[in-house]
């Protein structure tokens, strides 16, 4: 277990962001999402909801139609549809199953008149706002979250795009009741783990969302997760930030030395070449932070050179995550 450390009080001005902009991706459930005023993801994709908070702006992208719909506003915390859900909201996890496939959800509320945007209009707005979007952002993904600075510019550009007429055929929203569904947070992690596995996705959500023992150990706070670094869709799992440094964090459940070294070095080189722009996009201001690679793994071996390494484990009574620095 970690030794007790003084409580870390984050700088209130650090990463001061009013709201984020998200694209919530669905294959063909747009109408049901609108009617239920809810959007959900599989447990394997819950890490992609880590940046979604109350008051954030969102658009729904339906891949089959190749169109975006919105704007919407996210309301309340990310919640877990546990075993008490009376029937699937979208579709069952398996034929004949009563368990919902998309069990981690966020409440949606139309932010004014819901309009339809073609995907070409979407990319035109991104080009005007100088925001780089690639097909990998929307293929085999559930959520795309803009970096804070990029999201502000993109929202302004999209507001100037000629809109199609409002959607008169949309069903009247009948919000699905989520009052009994627990928020996804450390306080309820023990309950959720009775029914879900603590895989990399759920671990990443917790580390990206809350100031855990890892954040206190590193004297930093979560800044972003799932940060794409190339056109092929490779992504940095987590970025933590302090006034002086950006910590590039890779999560592993135990890996080969060569695999860990390859990933960490590639991400560190990418971040070093963009440190000023990345710091500005994350809301850190005009600074030139150092870039520090970090590996968080359960088990091993994992001995990449020039890298902080933490082992993590799940403790019980009460349920909590513990982190031990091993290098």
TAJO-V978717 format. One record per residue. N is the residue number from 1. RES is the residue in one small letter. PHI is phi in whole degrees, -180 to 180 (* if undefined). Layout:
n=N res=RES phi=PHI
n=N res=RES phi=PHI
//
This chain:
n=1 res=x phi=*
n=2 res=x phi=-73
n=3 res=x phi=-71
n=4 res=x phi=-65
n=5 res=x phi=-122
n=6 res=x phi=-58
n=7 res=x phi=-61
n=8 res=x phi=-90
n=9 res=x phi=-104
n=10 res=x phi=-66
n=11 res=x phi=-65
n=12 res=x phi=-65
n=13 res=x phi=-86
n=14 res=x phi=-73
n=15 res=x phi=56
n=16 res=x phi=-81
n=17 res=x phi=-127
n=18 res=x phi=-72
n=19 res=x phi=-161
n=20 res=x phi=-114
n=21 res=x phi=-121
n=22 res=x phi=-127
n=23 res=x phi=-110
n=24 res=x phi=-96
n=25 res=x phi=-103
n=26 res=x phi=-140
n=27 res=x phi=-71
n=28 res=x phi=-154
n=29 res=x phi=-106
n=30 res=x phi=-58
n=31 res=x phi=-62
n=32 res=x phi=-69
n=33 res=x phi=-62
n=34 res=x phi=-66
n=35 res=x phi=-68
n=36 res=x phi=-82
n=37 res=x phi=53
n=38 res=x phi=-151
n=39 res=x phi=-130
n=40 res=x phi=-134
n=41 res=x phi=-131
n=42 res=x phi=-70
n=43 res=x phi=-57
n=44 res=x phi=-71
n=45 res=x phi=-117
n=46 res=x phi=-64
n=47 res=x phi=-61
n=48 res=x phi=-74
n=49 res=x phi=-95
n=50 res=x phi=-65
n=51 res=x phi=-92
n=52 res=x phi=-83
n=53 res=x phi=-135
n=54 res=x phi=-58
n=55 res=x phi=95
n=56 res=x phi=-70
n=57 res=x phi=-90
n=58 res=x phi=-152
n=59 res=x phi=-126
n=60 res=x phi=-96
n=61 res=x phi=-112
n=62 res=x phi=-102
n=63 res=x phi=-64
n=64 res=x phi=-61
n=65 res=x phi=-85
n=66 res=x phi=63
n=67 res=x phi=-141
n=68 res=x phi=-111
n=69 res=x phi=-131
n=70 res=x phi=162
n=71 res=x phi=-89
n=72 res=x phi=-123
n=73 res=x phi=-123
n=74 res=x phi=-80
n=75 res=x phi=-124
n=76 res=x phi=77
n=77 res=x phi=-83
n=78 res=x phi=-68
n=79 res=x phi=-122
n=80 res=x phi=-112
n=81 res=x phi=-84
n=82 res=x phi=-82
n=83 res=x phi=-71
n=84 res=x phi=-86
n=85 res=x phi=-64
n=86 res=x phi=-69
n=87 res=x phi=-160
n=88 res=x phi=-58
n=89 res=x phi=-78
n=90 res=x phi=-112
n=91 res=x phi=-157
n=92 res=x phi=-74
n=93 res=x phi=-68
n=94 res=x phi=-155
n=95 res=x phi=-54
n=96 res=x phi=82
n=97 res=x phi=-82
n=98 res=x phi=-95
n=99 res=x phi=-92
n=100 res=x phi=-69
n=101 res=x phi=-72
n=102 res=x phi=-97
n=103 res=x phi=-93
n=104 res=x phi=-108
n=105 res=x phi=-132
n=106 res=x phi=-135
n=107 res=x phi=-75
n=108 res=x phi=-118
n=109 res=x phi=-141
n=110 res=x phi=-61
n=111 res=x phi=-99
n=112 res=x phi=98
n=113 res=x phi=-78
n=114 res=x phi=-79
n=115 res=x phi=-121
n=116 res=x phi=-105
n=117 res=x phi=-121
n=118 res=x phi=-74
n=119 res=x phi=-65
n=120 res=x phi=-67
n=121 res=x phi=-63
n=122 res=x phi=-63
n=123 res=x phi=-69
n=124 res=x phi=-63
n=125 res=x phi=-64
n=126 res=x phi=-64
n=127 res=x phi=-66
n=128 res=x phi=-63
n=129 res=x phi=-86
n=130 res=x phi=58
n=131 res=x phi=-109
n=132 res=x phi=-82
n=133 res=x phi=-122
n=134 res=x phi=-132
n=135 res=x phi=-54
n=136 res=x phi=-63
n=137 res=x phi=-70
n=138 res=x phi=-125
n=139 res=x phi=-98
n=140 res=x phi=54
n=141 res=x phi=-129
n=142 res=x phi=-106
n=143 res=x phi=-142
n=144 res=x phi=-117
n=145 res=x phi=-111
n=146 res=x phi=-73
n=147 res=x phi=-59
n=148 res=x phi=-51
n=149 res=x phi=-65
n=150 res=x phi=-66
n=151 res=x phi=-63
n=152 res=x phi=-64
n=153 res=x phi=-66
n=154 res=x phi=-66
n=155 res=x phi=-60
n=156 res=x phi=-65
n=157 res=x phi=-68
n=158 res=x phi=-67
n=159 res=x phi=-64
n=160 res=x phi=-94
n=161 res=x phi=-76
n=162 res=x phi=-58
n=163 res=x phi=-93
n=164 res=x phi=-79
n=165 res=x phi=-65
n=166 res=x phi=-61
n=167 res=x phi=-95
n=168 res=x phi=-71
n=169 res=x phi=-86
n=170 res=x phi=-63
n=171 res=x phi=-68
n=172 res=x phi=-66
n=173 res=x phi=-58
n=174 res=x phi=-127
n=175 res=x phi=-52
n=176 res=x phi=-70
n=177 res=x phi=-70
n=178 res=x phi=-118
n=179 res=x phi=-58
n=180 res=x phi=-87
n=181 res=x phi=-92
n=182 res=x phi=-74
n=183 res=x phi=-64
n=184 res=x phi=-84
n=185 res=x phi=-156
n=186 res=x phi=-58
n=187 res=x phi=-61
n=188 res=x phi=-106
n=189 res=x phi=-62
n=190 res=x phi=-60
n=191 res=x phi=-65
n=192 res=x phi=-63
n=193 res=x phi=-73
n=194 res=x phi=-70
n=195 res=x phi=-123
n=196 res=x phi=-125
n=197 res=x phi=-89
n=198 res=x phi=-81
n=199 res=x phi=-93
n=200 res=x phi=-63
n=201 res=x phi=-65
n=202 res=x phi=-68
n=203 res=x phi=-61
n=204 res=x phi=-64
n=205 res=x phi=-58
n=206 res=x phi=-63
n=207 res=x phi=-69
n=208 res=x phi=-82
n=209 res=x phi=-103
n=210 res=x phi=-124
n=211 res=x phi=-87
n=212 res=x phi=-86
n=213 res=x phi=-60
n=214 res=x phi=-66
n=215 res=x phi=-64
n=216 res=x phi=-68
n=217 res=x phi=-62
n=218 res=x phi=-90
n=219 res=x phi=54
n=220 res=x phi=-145
n=221 res=x phi=-137
n=222 res=x phi=-60
n=223 res=x phi=-115
n=224 res=x phi=-167
n=225 res=x phi=-145
n=226 res=x phi=56
n=227 res=x phi=-89
n=228 res=x phi=-72
n=229 res=x phi=-117
n=230 res=x phi=-155
n=231 res=x phi=-71
n=232 res=x phi=-84
n=233 res=x phi=93
n=234 res=x phi=-66
n=235 res=x phi=-136
n=236 res=x phi=-78
n=237 res=x phi=-62
n=238 res=x phi=-141
n=239 res=x phi=-125
n=240 res=x phi=-105
n=241 res=x phi=-138
n=242 res=x phi=-128
n=243 res=x phi=-65
n=244 res=x phi=-107
n=245 res=x phi=-145
n=246 res=x phi=-111
n=247 res=x phi=-100
n=248 res=x phi=-94
n=249 res=x phi=-112
n=250 res=x phi=-114
n=251 res=x phi=-95
n=252 res=x phi=-138
n=253 res=x phi=-95
n=254 res=x phi=111
n=255 res=x phi=-153
n=256 res=x phi=-72
n=257 res=x phi=-56
n=258 res=x phi=-63
n=259 res=x phi=-66
n=260 res=x phi=-63
n=261 res=x phi=-64
n=262 res=x phi=-63
n=263 res=x phi=-66
n=264 res=x phi=-63
n=265 res=x phi=-64
n=266 res=x phi=-62
n=267 res=x phi=-68
n=268 res=x phi=-65
n=269 res=x phi=-62
n=270 res=x phi=-61
n=271 res=x phi=-69
n=272 res=x phi=-62
n=273 res=x phi=-74
n=274 res=x phi=-131
n=275 res=x phi=-61
n=276 res=x phi=-69
n=277 res=x phi=-65
n=278 res=x phi=-65
n=279 res=x phi=-62
n=280 res=x phi=-66
n=281 res=x phi=-66
n=282 res=x phi=-86
n=283 res=x phi=87
n=284 res=x phi=-83
n=285 res=x phi=93
n=286 res=x phi=-86
n=287 res=x phi=-131
n=288 res=x phi=-121
n=289 res=x phi=-75
n=290 res=x phi=-74
n=291 res=x phi=-118
n=292 res=x phi=-122
n=293 res=x phi=-79
n=294 res=x phi=-138
n=295 res=x phi=-113
n=296 res=x phi=-116
n=297 res=x phi=-139
n=298 res=x phi=-113
n=299 res=x phi=88
n=300 res=x phi=-159
n=301 res=x phi=-77
n=302 res=x phi=-155
n=303 res=x phi=-134
n=304 res=x phi=-68
n=305 res=x phi=-75
n=306 res=x phi=53
n=307 res=x phi=-150
n=308 res=x phi=-71
n=309 res=x phi=-131
n=310 res=x phi=-124
n=311 res=x phi=-89
n=312 res=x phi=-119
n=313 res=x phi=-150
n=314 res=x phi=-97
n=315 res=x phi=-101
n=316 res=x phi=-118
n=317 res=x phi=57
n=318 res=x phi=-85
n=319 res=x phi=-68
n=320 res=x phi=-160
n=321 res=x phi=-99
n=322 res=x phi=-121
n=323 res=x phi=-131
n=324 res=x phi=-121
n=325 res=x phi=-78
n=326 res=x phi=-112
n=327 res=x phi=-158
//
